[in-house]
Amino acid sequence: MSSLESLSLQQKFILITSVAIIVLMVIIGYIFTQRESHLMYNEIRRQGRLLAETLAIPVINDLIYERLGLVEEGGLIDNYVTEIFRRKDIDLIYIAVLDEKGRVISHNDFSEYGKTYNDPLTRRALESNDTVVQRFYDDRSGHDAFDFATPLSIGRKRWGTLKFAVSLEKVEEEIRATVYRVITLTFFALLVGFGIIIVLSRRFISPIMHLAKTMERAGGDMLDVKVDIKGRDELALLGQSFNRMIDRIREANLELKKTHERLLQSEKLASIGILASGVAHEINNPLGGLFNCVQMLEQMGQEEGFRREYLGLIKEGLDRIESTVGKLLWMSRKGQREVEEVDIGQTLKDIYLFVQYRLRKRGIRYVEDVEEGLTVLIDRHDLQQVLLNLVINAVQSMDGGGELRVRARSDDPGVVIEITDTGEGIEEENLGRIFDPFFTTKPPGEGTGLGLWLTYEIVKNYNGEIEVRSKRGEGTTVTLRLGRETP
């Protein structure tokens, strides 16, 4: 069965159809041979019965003449029997005339005179008042034969029995010739049928196989495939439908990609909105210092040393503001994915600058344990988006303070990043849904339900893994596994 399953559709079609033709021809040949054999045997029986009953009439007359002494005993019957046996149109094995007790009174073989036959064929013939036809195997010829026996009777007076056997050798030869003809016919029918099968398979099966291979290629995200359409039959309609489907899928994928990008950008903007208070704090602190510097310069700006010192402080404050705003714009930018070697420790430091105000405000202790020089091949903004989403989720789960611990270590062939919080945790029935789009347990205004979904999508795009372990009231640990090779 496994070998049959490994064959192609075209090979299965050829094999099954060929076997069906052979089986059909064998059945038809068997039925035809059996029918011909039956007809031949019935014809032999009919002709033999007719011959027996025809020969019985002159034999009875000869017996009566001999019994009345009108002719010499055995003369007429012997001549008649000998003449019948010598005929070439009848394959007689023997012909004999028996008296009422089964003793031979005439035979084509003179050595059989006077013998009394007591074999089953003779006993049944002597007991019957009608013509009896019996089949037996003739040892001398090595073939089957029919034994015919008819009573020699007038009224109730039985004068004896006429008995002869006809060989079935010629009938068997004719049957064998019929079998050979059937085999030859089957062979030619198989050749013709095989040719027809090849033509049909190329006409009907090959287009289906071509369509199947094209569909298989399309299953590998190759949506630029097309099926060549020939004719106007159902296969051509199927090919047209497939081409239209591919076009619709291609358009849908493009629209889905655009939608995905819009959702990603929307989530980035939502994250930036959450960080607005921290960013404002990062900007307000240097702004306050800048105002103080300006006031001091207005009062004591005449001294060159003093002026140079405060201008340096102003420049430092402006650089800090520029850096903060630049990072904010950098996170919200649109663009193509640029995979590069990104330092995980530096990325975490950049993220910390955005969330430190919120950490202090909620009384959350931040602990970072990152291997020195740990890098990963990824788009810098994708990694920042992933880590920022996870850190924000952790912060939002700890209203009453707690500890946020970030670990990153090498784990051949990639890296492992763990983000653990001591927040309220996740209900067990919700663990399987946290990566579903628009699913959130946060209060209105604090979450879009897209952060973890987009995080999951980004991680999968890099052939990474993300795992969440959580228990209600005991906190949550999110584990990221990312490779060091280009996806």
C-alpha positions in Angstrom: 0.0 0.0 0.0 2.9 2.4 0.8 4.5 1.8 -2.6 1.2 2.6 -4.3 0.9 5.8 -2.3 4.3 6.9 -3.3 3.3 6.9 -7.0 2.2 10.0 -8.8 -1.4 10.6 -9.9 -0.4 9.8 -13.5 1.3 6.6 -12.6 -1.6 5.5 -10.4 -4.0 6.3 -13.3 -1.9 4.2 -15.8 -1.4 1.3 -13.3 -5.0 1.1 -12.1 -6.5 1.4 -15.6 -4.1 -1.2 -17.0 -4.9 -3.6 -14.2 -8.6 -2.9 -14.8 -8.3 -3.7 -18.5 -6.4 -7.0 -17.7 -8.9 -8.1 -15.1 -11.8 -7.1 -17.4 -10.3 -9.0 -20.4 -9.6 -12.1 -18.2 -13.2 -12.1 -16.9 -14.6 -11.7 -20.4 -12.2 -14.3 -21.8 -13.1 -16.7 -19.0 -16.8 -16.2 -19.6 -16.4 -16.5 -23.3 -14.2 -19.7 -23.0 -16.7 -21.3 -20.6 -19.6 -20.4 -22.9 -17.8 -21.8 -26.0 -16.8 -25.0 -24.1 -20.4 -25.5 -22.9 -21.8 -25.0 -26.4 -19.2 -27.4 -27.9 -19.9 -30.1 -25.3 -23.7 -29.7 -25.7 -23.3 -30.0 -29.4 -21.3 -33.2 -29.0 -23.9 -34.6 -26.7 -26.7 -33.6 -29.1 -25.0 -35.1 -32.1 -23.9 -38.2 -30.2 -27.4 -38.8 -28.9 -28.9 -38.3 -32.4 -26.3 -40.7 -33.9 -27.0 -43.4 -31.2 -30.7 -43.3 -31.7 -30.2 -43.2 -35.5 -27.8 -46.2 -35.5 -30.1 -48.1 -33.2 -32.8 -48.7 -35.8 -30.7 -50.7 -38.4 -29.0 -52.6 -35.6 -32.3 -53.6 -34.1 -33.4 -54.9 -37.5 -30.2 -56.9 -38.0 -30.7 -58.4 -34.5 -34.2 -59.5 -35.3 -33.1 -61.0 -38.7 -30.3 -62.9 -36.9 -32.6 -64.1 -34.2 -35.1 -65.3 -36.8 -32.3 -67.0 -38.7 -32.9 -65.0 -41.8 -29.3 -63.9 -42.0 -26.0 -65.3 -40.7 -25.4 -64.4 -37.1 -23.1 -61.4 -36.6 -22.6 -60.8 -40.3 -24.7 -57.7 -40.9 -24.1 -56.1 -37.5 -20.3 -56.6 -37.7 -20.2 -55.1 -41.2 -22.3 -52.2 -40.1 -20.3 -51.6 -36.9 -17.0 -51.7 -38.8 -18.3 -49.4 -41.5 -19.4 -46.8 -38.9 -16.1 -47.0 -36.9 -14.1 -46.3 -40.0 -15.8 -43.0 -40.7 -13.4 -40.1 -40.4 -16.0 -37.5 -39.4 -16.6 -39.1 -36.1 -13.8 -39.5 -33.5 -15.0 -42.9 -32.2 -12.9 -44.6 -29.6 -15.0 -47.8 -29.9 -18.4 -49.0 -30.9 -20.1 -52.1 -29.5 -23.4 -54.0 -29.4 -24.2 -55.8 -26.2 -26.9 -58.3 -25.4 -29.3 -57.9 -22.5 -26.6 -59.1 -20.0 -23.8 -56.9 -21.2 -22.0 -59.5 -23.3 -20.3 -58.2 -26.5 -22.0 -59.5 -29.6 -20.4 -57.1 -32.0 -17.4 -54.7 -31.6 -15.0 -52.8 -33.9 -12.2 -54.8 -32.1 -12.8 -58.5 -32.8 -10.8 -59.4 -29.6 -13.6 -58.0 -27.5 -16.2 -60.6 -28.8 -17.8 -62.6 -26.1 -16.6 -60.5 -23.2 -19.1 -59.3 -20.6 -18.7 -55.7 -19.5 -19.4 -55.0 -15.8 -18.0 -51.5 -15.5 -20.1 -48.6 -14.0 -20.7 -47.0 -17.4 -22.1 -50.3 -18.8 -24.2 -51.1 -15.7 -25.9 -47.8 -15.9 -26.5 -48.1 -19.6 -28.0 -51.6 -19.2 -30.3 -50.3 -16.4 -31.6 -47.3 -18.4 -34.5 -47.4 -20.8 -33.3 -44.1 -22.5 -30.2 -42.9 -24.2 -27.5 -42.3 -21.6 -24.5 -39.9 -22.1 -21.6 -40.3 -19.6 -18.3 -38.5 -19.5 -15.1 -40.4 -18.6 -11.4 -40.2 -19.0 -9.9 -42.5 -21.6 -6.5 -43.8 -20.5 -5.5 -44.9 -24.0 -5.9 -41.6 -25.7 -5.2 -39.5 -22.6 -8.3 -37.3 -23.2 -11.8 -37.0 -21.9 -14.6 -38.7 -23.8 -18.4 -39.1 -23.9 -19.8 -42.5 -23.6 -23.2 -42.9 -25.4 -25.5 -45.9 -24.8 -29.0 -46.4 -26.2 -31.3 -49.4 -25.6 -32.2 -51.7 -28.6 -35.8 -52.2 -27.9 -39.1 -52.7 -29.7 -42.0 -52.0 -27.4 -41.2 -53.7 -24.1 -38.8 -56.2 -25.7 -35.1 -55.3 -25.3 -32.8 -57.0 -27.7 -29.6 -55.4 -26.4 -27.7 -52.1 -26.1 -25.8 -50.0 -28.6 -22.7 -48.4 -27.0 -20.0 -46.2 -28.3 -17.5 -43.5 -27.1 -16.5 -40.2 -28.8 -13.2 -38.6 -28.0 -13.1 -35.0 -26.9 -9.6 -34.4 -28.1 -10.6 -32.1 -30.9 -13.0 -30.2 -28.7 -10.2 -29.7 -26.1 -7.9 -28.5 -28.9 -10.5 -26.1 -30.0 -11.0 -24.8 -26.5 -7.2 -24.3 -26.2 -7.2 -22.4 -29.5 -10.0 -20.2 -28.1 -8.0 -19.5 -25.0 -5.0 -18.5 -27.1 -7.2 -16.3 -29.2 -8.6 -14.6 -26.0 -5.0 -14.1 -24.7 -3.9 -12.6 -28.0 -6.9 -10.4 -28.0 -6.2 -9.4 -24.4 -2.6 -8.5 -25.3 -3.6 -6.4 -28.3 -6.5 -4.8 -26.2 -3.9 -4.0 -23.5 -1.6 -2.4 -26.0 -4.4 -0.3 -27.5 -5.7 0.5 -24.1 -2.3 1.5 -22.9 -1.9 3.9 -25.8 -5.3 5.4 -25.0 -4.4 5.6 -21.3 -1.2 7.5 -22.2 -3.2 10.0 -24.4 -5.9 10.5 -21.7 -3.3 10.9 -18.9 -1.5 13.6 -20.9 -4.8 15.3 -21.8 -6.4 15.2 -18.4 -4.0 14.0 -15.7 -0.9 16.1 -16.7 -2.8 19.4 -16.4 -4.0 18.4 -12.9 -0.4 17.5 -11.9 0.8 20.8 -13.3 -1.8 22.6 -11.4 -0.9 20.7 -8.2 2.8 21.6 -8.6 1.9 25.2 -9.2 -0.3 25.3 -6.1 2.6 23.7 -4.1 4.9 26.5 -5.3 2.3 29.0 -4.4 2.1 27.5 -0.9 5.7 28.6 -0.4 4.8 32.3 -0.7 5.6 32.4 -4.4 2.6 34.3 -5.5 4.0 35.2 -8.9 3.0 31.8 -10.4 0.4 31.3 -13.2 -1.2 28.3 -14.7 -1.1 28.1 -18.5 -4.7 27.8 -19.8 -5.5 25.7 -22.9 -8.9 24.9 -24.2 -12.3 25.7 -22.7 -13.1 22.6 -20.7 -13.5 22.2 -16.9 -9.7 22.0 -16.4 -9.3 25.4 -18.2 -12.0 26.8 -15.9 -10.2 25.4 -12.9 -6.9 27.0 -14.1 -8.7 30.4 -14.6 -10.2 30.1 -11.1 -6.7 29.3 -9.6 -5.1 32.3 -11.4 -7.9 34.6 -10.1 -7.4 33.2 -6.6 -3.7 33.9 -6.7 -4.3 37.4 -7.8 -6.8 37.9 -5.0 -4.4 36.4 -2.5 -1.6 38.6 -3.7 -3.7 41.7 -3.4 -4.9 40.6 0.1 -1.3 40.0 1.2 -0.3 43.5 0.1 -3.3 45.0 1.9 -2.5 42.8 5.0 1.1 44.0 4.9 0.0 47.6 4.7 -2.5 47.0 7.6 0.2 45.3 9.6 2.5 48.2 9.1 -0.3 50.7 10.1 -1.0 48.6 13.2 2.7 48.5 14.1 3.0 52.3 13.7 -0.2 52.8 15.7 1.2 50.7 18.5 4.5 52.6 18.4 2.6 55.8 18.7 0.5 54.4 21.5 3.7 53.4 23.3 5.1 56.9 22.8 1.9 58.3 24.2 2.4 56.2 27.4 5.9 57.5 27.6 5.0 61.1 27.2 5.1 61.9 30.9 8.6 60.4 31.2 9.8 62.2 28.1 8.3 65.5 29.5 10.3 64.9 32.7 13.5 64.2 30.7 13.0 67.5 28.9 11.7 69.6 31.8 14.8 69.0 34.0 17.3 70.4 31.5 14.8 73.2 30.5 14.8 74.3 34.2 18.6 74.4 34.2 18.6 76.3 30.9 16.3 79.0 32.4 18.6 79.3 35.4 21.6 79.6 33.1 19.9 82.3 31.0 19.0 84.3 34.2 22.6 84.0 35.5 24.0 85.2 32.1 21.7 88.1 32.1 22.9 89.1 35.6 26.7 88.3 35.3 27.3 87.7 31.6 30.0 90.3 31.4 32.8 88.0 32.8 34.2 85.9 30.0 35.0 82.9 32.2 31.6 82.9 33.8 29.9 83.3 30.4 32.0 80.4 28.9 31.0 78.1 31.8 27.3 78.8 31.6 27.2 78.6 27.8 28.8 75.1 28.1 26.0 74.2 30.6 23.4 75.5 28.1 24.9 73.5 25.3 24.9 70.3 27.5 21.3 70.8 28.4 20.3 71.4 24.7 22.2 68.3 23.7 20.3 66.3 26.3 17.0 67.6 25.0 18.0 66.9 21.4 19.0 63.4 22.3 15.7 62.7 24.1 13.6 64.1 21.3 15.8 62.3 18.7 15.2 59.0 20.4 11.5 59.6 20.5 11.4 60.4 16.8 13.6 57.5 16.1 11.2 55.1 17.7 8.2 56.5 15.8 9.8 56.5 12.4 8.7 54.4 9.5 11.1 52.6 7.2 12.4 49.3 5.9 13.8 46.7 8.3 17.6 47.0 8.5 19.1 43.9 10.1 22.4 44.7 11.9 24.4 43.6 14.9 22.7 45.4 17.9 24.1 45.7 21.4 21.5 44.5 23.8 22.9 46.3 26.8 22.9 49.7 25.1 19.3 49.1 23.8 18.2 48.4 27.4 19.9 51.6 28.6 18.1 53.6 25.9 14.7 52.1 27.0 15.5 52.8 30.6 15.9 56.5 29.9 12.3 56.5 28.7 10.7 54.6 31.6 12.8 55.7 34.6 10.4 58.5 35.5 7.5 56.0 35.5 9.6 53.6 37.5 10.4 56.2 40.2 6.8 57.4 40.2 5.4 53.9 40.9 8.2 52.9 43.3 9.6 50.1 41.1 13.1 48.9 41.6 14.9 48.2 38.3 17.6 45.5 38.2 19.6 44.8 35.1 21.9 41.7 34.6 23.3 41.7 31.1 26.4 40.0 29.8 29.0 42.4 28.6 29.2 42.8 24.8 26.1 40.7 24.1 24.7 41.3 20.6 22.0 40.0 18.3 21.3 40.3 14.5 18.0 42.3 14.3 16.6 45.6 13.2 17.5 48.0 16.0 14.0 49.5 16.1 12.3 46.1 16.1 14.3 45.1 19.2 13.6 48.4 20.9 9.9 48.0 20.1 9.8 44.4 21.5 11.7 45.3 24.7 9.8 48.5 25.2 6.4 46.7 24.9 7.4 44.1 27.5 8.9 46.6 29.9 5.8 48.8 29.7 3.5 45.8 30.3 5.6 44.9 33.3 5.5 48.4 34.7 1.7 48.7 34.2 1.2 45.4 36.2 2.9 46.9 39.3 0.7 49.7 40.6 1.9 49.2 44.2 5.6 49.1 43.4 7.8 46.0 43.1 10.9 44.9 41.3 11.5 44.7 37.5 14.4 42.5 36.7 15.9 42.2 33.2 18.5 39.4 32.4 20.2 38.8 29.1 22.7 35.9 28.5 24.3 34.0 25.7 22.6 30.7 24.9 24.2 29.0 21.8 23.2 29.5 19.1 21.5 32.7 20.2 20.7 34.9 23.2 18.0 34.7 25.9 16.4 37.8 27.4 14.2 37.4 30.5 12.0 40.2 31.8 10.5 39.4 35.3 8.1 41.5 37.3 6.5 41.1 40.7 3.2 42.4 39.6 -0.3 41.0 39.8 0.3 38.2 37.2 -2.0 36.8 34.6 -5.0 34.5 35.1 -4.3 30.9 33.9 -7.3 31.0 31.5 -5.9 34.1 29.8 -2.3 32.8 29.2 -3.3 31.3 25.9 -4.9 34.5 24.6 -2.3 37.2 25.6 -0.8 37.2 22.1 -4.2 37.5 20.3 -4.7 40.9 18.7 -6.9 43.4 20.6 -6.9 41.2 23.7 -6.2 43.2 26.9 -7.0 43.0 30.6 -5.8 46.6 31.2 -8.3 49.4 32.1 -9.6 51.5 29.3 -7.0 54.0 28.0 -4.0 52.0 29.2 -3.7 49.5 26.4 -4.7 48.8 22.8 -4.4 45.0 22.9 -1.9 45.1 20.1 1.4 45.4 22.0 2.0 41.7 22.8 0.5 40.6 19.5 3.0 42.8 17.5 5.8 41.7 19.9 4.9 38.1 19.0 4.8 38.9 15.3 8.2 40.7 15.3 9.9 37.8 17.3 8.5 35.2 14.8 9.7 37.3 11.9 13.2 36.6 13.2 12.6 32.9 13.8 12.7 33.6 17.5 10.6 32.3 20.4 8.7 34.0 23.1 7.4 32.3 26.2 5.3 33.6 29.1 5.2 32.1 32.6 2.8 33.7 35.1 0.7 33.0 38.2 -1.9 35.2 39.6 -0.5 37.3 42.4 3.1 36.1 41.9 4.3 38.1 38.9 5.2 37.3 35.3 8.3 36.2 33.5 8.7 36.7 29.7 11.5 34.8 28.0 12.8 35.8 24.5 15.1 33.6 22.4 16.7 35.2 19.4 19.3 33.9 17.0 22.6 35.5 16.1 22.2 34.7 12.4 20.3 36.7 9.7 16.8 35.2 9.4 
